[in-house]
Amino acid sequence: MPPLKPAVFPPSIQELQAPSLELYDLDQMFATEDNRIAQITNKCVDEDLDYYLKEVGEILGIADIIAKERGCDSSEVDSKEILF
């Protein structure tokens, strides 16, 4: 019998198509306010207090109310205003 010689072929790599739909974070889309606040609370430390207050203000809709009164965007609302 002749000696065996393995056949080696280069891999044929194909580019994947882009997904036809946007990818959504389902936890964020369908989670209740309490769950979303709990997730942020577990993620933040003492140094993130400003970020924490802004995010909780967004979740509870406080930032939208303040922005509507001031006539600006909700991202421009300060954490001090949310606490007030």
N, C-alpha and C positions, 0 to 999 in steps of 0.2 A: 504494500500500500504506500502511496506517496505521502510525504509528510504534510500535515495539515497547516494551512496558512489562513489566518483569519482575514476576512474581508472587512475593511474599514472604509466607511463612507462618511464624508463630512455631513454634519447635521444641516438639515434644511430649516432655517429659522424664518418664520413668516411674521410680518408685522401684524399686530392685532388691531382691529378696527376700534375706533373710539366708541365708547358706550353711547347708545342712541338716546338715553335719558340721563338727566343730571343725577348725580349721586346725592342722596339726602341722608342726614343723620336722623333716623327714625326715632331714636330716644328723645332727641330734642323736639321733633315735630309732635309727638304724641304724649310726651310726659306731662304730668300735671305741674302746676306752679310749685307745689310743695316738693316734688321730686327734683325739679330743676334747681330750686334754691338749695336743697340738700346736696346736690352734686357740686354746686359752686362752693358751698360751705366746706365740703371735704377737700376740695382742691386748693383753696386759698390758705395763706398763712397771715400772720399779723402785718407783714410788710405790704400785703395786697389789699389793705382796707379800702383805699380809694376805688380800685377796680371792683371790689366786692360790692360796694354801695351802688356804683353805677349799674352793674349787672342786675342786682336785685331790683333796683329802680326800674330798669327796662322790663324785667319779668312781671313785676306787679303793675306796670302801666303808669307809675308815678312820673317817670321822665317824660312820657308823652303828654301828660296833663300840664306839666310845667312848661314844656316846649310850646304847647298850644297857647298858653297864656302869654308867653314872651314872644311868640311869633318866630321861633327858630326851629332848628332841627333837634331831635331828642339826643343826638350824640354830643351836642354842645352843652348839655345840662351838667352842672357841677355836682359833686357828691354832697357838698354842704347844702345846696338847694334841695336835694332829695331828702336829706335828714330833716331839714326845716319843715 
